[in-house]
Amino acid sequence: MPRASKATWDSVRRVMQRLPGAVEGTSYGTAAFHVRRKFLVRLREDGETLAVRCDFDERDARMAADPKAFFITDHYKNYPAICVRLAAVKAADLKSVLESAWRREAGSRLVEELERKASR
C-alpha cells in the first residue's frame, strides 16, 4: 500500500478555505487561521507541527487514538489546544480536527451556512 503524502500548511489552507468566515493571518509570528477573531490553528515555529483549538475531552480522545499524530507540550497542558504532527496525521483526521475547531468558534450562523452549502 502506498504511503499517504505528508500534510503541509497548504493542506491546512485547503481545508480552512472552505469554511465560512475562516480568515488567514498570523499568530505569534506564524501562519494561522481565525474565525470571528478567535484562534483556530497556527503553524508552530518548527514548521512541522500545528497548534489547533481543541477541547480537553476531544484532545484526550485524539491523543489516545493516534499518539504519533496528536500530542501536547507542557505549554498547552492547561490550554484548550492540541498539537498535530503534519508528517504523521491522516488527511481525514486533519480535516476533522480543523473543522471541529472551526465549529466550536464559528457560531451558529456560519455553521448553518456550511451545512447549507454541503446539502446542495
N, C-alpha and C positions, 0 to 999 in steps of 0.2 A: 504494500500500500504506500503511495507517495506521501511524503511528509507535507503537512499543511504549511503554507508560506507564513512567514513571521509577520505579525501585525506591526504597523507603523503609526505615526501620528496621522498620516493620510488615511489610514483605516478608521481612526477615531473621527476624523473630519467627515468622512463619507457617512458615517452613522449619524453624527450630530447635525449635519446639514439638512437632513430630512425631518428633524424635529422642530416644530414651530417655536419660534421665539429664541432658539439657541443662537447665541452670539459668540463669535470667536474673538478672543482678545488675549490678554496675558494675566498671569497671576504669579507673584514672586519672581517676575522676570522670565517666565517660561510660557509657552503656548498654552492656552486654556479656553474653555467654553463656560459660559454663564447663561442663565435664563432668569429674566426679571431681576437682574443684578445679583443673582445668587450663584455661588460657585457650584459647578458640576464636576469638572475634570480638568486636570492640568498635567502636562508633561513634567516629570521631575527633572532636577538638574542633571542627572546622569544620562538623560536622553533615551533611556531604556525601560523606564517604568512610569506608570501613571499614578496619580492620586485621584480617587473618584469618591464623590459624596456617596455615603452608604450607611444605612442604619446598623446598629450593633448586631441585631439578630441576623440580618442578611449577611453581614460581614462574617460572622461566625460560621454560617452555613456554607458560604463560598469558600472560606479557607479550609473547612473540613472536607469539602467535595474535591477541591483541586489546589492543594498547598503549593504546587510548583508555580501556578499562575497567580494565586492570590495570597497576600501576606500583609502584615503591618510592621511598622517600626515602632520603637518606643515613643517617638514623636506623635504618632497617630493613635496611640493606645486609648486616650480619652476623648478622641475626636471622631465624629461620625464619618469616617472615611476608610477606604481600603486601598492598598497598593496593588497594582497589576503589572506583572512582567509581560511586556509586549512579545517577547520571544517565546513565551510559554502558553499564552492564553489562546483558547479556541475562538474562532470568529464568532460563533453563536453566543459564547459566554461574554465576549467583549460587547457585543450588541446588547445583550441582556442587562449587563451591569450599567452601561451608559444610559439605556432607556429607563431603567429603574431610577437612576439618579435624577434624570430629567422629569419623570412623572412625579417624583417626590416634591420637586421645587416649581414645576411649571404652572400649577394652578388649574382649576377645572376648565376654564375657557380654552386654554391651549391643548389640554388633554383631549377635550371634545373635538377640537379642530383636527388633531392627528387621527382620531378614531373615524371622523367623517371622511377624511382622505383615504383611509385604509378600507372603508366599506364601499368605495366606488369601483 
